Amino acid sequence: MLGSIYHTVIALSLFISFISVFVTKKEVRSIHILILVILAWVLAFESYGLITSRKGINNSLLYNVSWVNVESLLLISYFYILEKSQQFKKRIIQTSLIIIAWGVVNSIFLQPIALSLQYYSLLPFAAFIIFLAIRLLKNLLNLQLFPDQNLMAIPHFWISSTVLFFYLEALLLFGTYQFNPEFVVENVIVLFAFNKFMAGLMYIFFGISFIFPHLSKNSNILKIGLVFLLLISNISFIFLNT
């Protein structure tokens, strides 16, 4: 049940994002398409991961390549596009190359890529993504980006916020599993259900965030929609743990 709901959420987010790309302004359409690509990529590897897990196949290689590496690089590309400082863009590229090189070293000497989730590769990627998300939020709050727009109507506010919360949760969860696996095993249903909930919530906002500028003309509709989304998300999480 958890798997089917989670995959349905991603598919729905992808569909909404695909429909809304046609009404997105030309100047932000490229980054909207990148979000669309991320959602399509996630749906593809998560669907394949569901199939392999049901067959009892170790899908560590799939998630290490598709989530830890490829999705992380796609998200870094998202923040790279939104970055205004050319000097900092160079640092993003340099840092990404260092993390990739570290991932190769980790795969060869510490955590084989096909055996288990590579937490030592996830850690620098996630930490860098968290840093980039905080930097983007800071720039938005300081009105260095989109100064003339309502914060609630800026897609990147919602995307970066949900990315921040998901990766903080993921680092905590998989870090706990790395260093205290007994605790995670004892509470595996609740912990991984919450992980799926956070991921699903992030992908929902990936799908709907570019609709917010159109809803911002009627702030009441926007507020009601956000409250409704929050209620549905909490009800879904409770249902998944019953």
C-alpha positions in Angstrom: 0.0 0.0 0.0 2.8 2.4 0.9 4.6 1.8 -2.3 1.5 2.3 -4.5 0.5 5.5 -2.8 4.1 6.9 -3.0 4.4 6.1 -6.7 1.0 7.5 -7.4 2.0 10.8 -5.8 5.1 11.0 -8.0 3.1 10.2 -11.1 0.5 12.8 -10.3 3.2 15.4 -9.6 4.8 14.6 -12.9 1.5 15.0 -14.7 0.7 18.3 -13.0 4.2 19.6 -13.8 3.9 18.5 -17.4 0.5 20.3 -17.8 1.7 23.5 -16.1 4.9 23.8 -18.1 2.7 25.1 -21.0 1.6 28.1 -19.0 5.0 28.8 -17.5 6.7 32.1 -18.6 9.5 31.6 -21.1 12.2 33.0 -18.9 11.6 30.3 -16.3 10.5 27.5 -18.6 14.0 25.9 -18.8 14.2 25.4 -15.0 10.6 24.1 -15.0 11.6 21.5 -17.6 14.5 20.5 -15.3 12.1 19.9 -12.5 10.0 17.9 -14.9 13.0 15.8 -15.9 13.8 15.2 -12.2 10.2 13.9 -11.5 10.3 11.7 -14.6 13.7 10.3 -13.5 12.5 9.6 -10.0 9.3 7.9 -11.2 11.4 5.7 -13.5 13.9 4.5 -10.9 11.4 4.3 -8.0 9.1 2.2 -10.2 11.9 -0.2 -11.2 13.0 -0.2 -7.5 9.5 -1.3 -6.5 9.6 -4.2 -8.9 13.1 -5.4 -7.8 12.3 -5.1 -4.1 9.1 -7.2 -4.6 11.3 -9.9 -6.3 13.8 -9.8 -3.4 16.5 -8.3 -5.6 19.2 -6.2 -3.9 18.6 -2.8 -5.6 21.5 -1.0 -3.9 23.2 -0.3 -7.2 20.0 1.2 -8.6 19.6 3.7 -5.7 23.3 4.5 -5.4 23.4 5.4 -9.0 19.9 6.9 -9.5 19.3 8.6 -6.2 22.6 9.2 -4.5 24.4 10.3 -7.6 22.2 11.3 -10.6 19.3 12.9 -8.7 21.7 14.8 -6.5 23.5 16.1 -9.5 20.2 17.1 -11.1 19.2 19.0 -7.9 22.6 20.7 -7.8 22.1 21.7 -11.4 18.8 23.3 -10.4 20.5 25.4 -7.7 23.3 26.2 -10.2 20.9 27.6 -12.7 19.3 29.9 -10.1 22.6 31.1 -8.7 23.4 34.7 -9.8 27.1 34.8 -8.8 29.4 33.6 -11.5 32.1 33.0 -9.0 29.9 30.9 -6.8 28.8 28.9 -9.9 32.4 27.9 -10.4 32.6 26.8 -6.8 29.4 24.7 -7.3 31.1 22.9 -10.2 34.4 22.4 -8.3 32.6 21.1 -5.2 30.5 18.7 -7.4 33.6 17.3 -9.1 35.2 16.8 -5.7 32.2 14.9 -4.4 32.0 12.8 -7.5 35.7 11.9 -7.1 35.1 11.0 -3.5 32.3 8.8 -4.5 34.6 6.8 -6.8 37.1 6.4 -4.0 34.3 5.3 -1.6 33.0 2.8 -4.1 36.4 1.2 -4.6 37.8 1.2 -1.1 35.0 1.6 1.5 31.4 0.9 0.4 31.0 -1.2 -2.8 28.3 0.5 -4.9 26.3 -2.7 -5.5 26.1 -4.0 -1.9 24.4 -1.4 0.3 23.4 2.3 0.3 26.5 4.4 0.1 26.0 6.7 3.1 29.6 8.1 2.8 28.7 9.2 -0.7 25.2 10.5 0.2 26.6 12.5 3.1 28.6 15.1 1.1 26.0 15.3 -1.6 23.1 15.9 0.8 25.2 18.3 2.9 26.0 20.3 -0.2 22.3 20.3 -1.4 21.2 21.5 2.1 23.7 24.3 1.9 22.6 25.3 -1.5 18.9 25.2 -0.4 19.6 27.4 2.6 21.6 29.8 0.3 18.7 30.0 -2.1 16.2 30.6 0.7 18.4 33.3 2.1 18.6 35.0 -1.2 14.8 34.8 -1.6 14.1 36.2 1.8 16.6 39.0 1.3 14.9 39.9 -1.9 18.0 39.3 -3.9 16.0 37.0 -6.2 12.5 37.8 -7.6 12.1 41.0 -5.4 8.9 42.0 -7.0 7.0 38.8 -6.4 5.1 37.5 -3.4 7.2 35.0 -1.6 4.3 32.5 -1.4 4.0 32.6 -5.2 7.6 31.9 -5.9 8.0 28.2 -7.0 11.6 28.1 -5.8 10.7 29.0 -2.2 8.6 25.8 -2.0 11.0 23.6 -3.9 14.1 24.6 -1.9 12.2 24.4 1.4 11.0 20.9 0.8 14.4 19.8 -0.5 15.9 21.2 2.7 13.6 19.3 5.0 13.8 16.0 3.0 17.5 15.9 2.9 17.9 16.8 6.6 15.5 13.9 7.4 17.3 11.5 5.0 20.7 12.3 6.5 19.4 11.7 10.0 17.6 8.4 9.0 20.4 6.8 6.9 23.0 8.2 9.3 21.3 6.4 12.2 21.0 3.3 10.1 24.8 3.5 9.3 25.9 3.9 12.9 23.0 2.4 14.9 21.2 -0.1 12.6 19.5 -1.9 15.5 17.3 1.1 16.3 16.3 1.6 12.7 15.5 -2.1 12.2 13.3 -2.1 15.4 11.4 0.9 14.0 11.7 0.3 10.3 8.0 0.6 9.4 7.5 4.0 11.0 10.9 5.4 10.0 10.8 4.5 6.4 7.1 5.4 6.1 8.1 8.9 7.3 10.9 8.9 4.8 8.5 8.1 2.0 6.1 10.7 3.3 8.8 13.4 3.3 9.9 12.4 -0.2 6.4 12.3 -1.5 5.7 15.8 0.0 8.8 17.1 -1.7 7.8 15.7 -5.1 4.2 17.1 -4.7 5.7 20.6 -4.3 7.9 19.9 -7.3 4.8 19.3 -9.3 2.5 22.0 -8.1 4.9 24.9 -7.2 4.8 26.4 -10.7 1.1 26.7 -10.4 1.4 29.1 -7.4 2.1 32.2 -9.4 -1.2 31.8 -11.2 -3.0 31.3 -7.9 -1.3 34.2 -6.2 -3.8 36.5 -7.8 -6.3 35.1 -5.4 -4.5 34.7 -2.1 -7.5 33.1 -0.4 -7.4 30.2 -2.9 -3.7 29.8 -2.4 -4.0 29.7 1.4 -6.9 27.2 1.2 -5.0 25.0 -1.2 -2.0 24.9 1.1 -4.0 24.1 4.1 -5.8 21.3 2.2 -2.5 19.9 1.0 -1.2 19.9 4.5 -4.3 18.1 5.8 -4.2 15.5 3.1 -0.5 14.9 3.7 -1.0 14.3 7.4 -4.0 12.1 6.9 -2.0 10.0 4.3 0.9 9.6 6.8 -1.5 8.5 9.5 -3.2 6.0 7.1 0.2 4.6 6.0 1.0 3.7 9.6 -2.2 2.1 10.6 
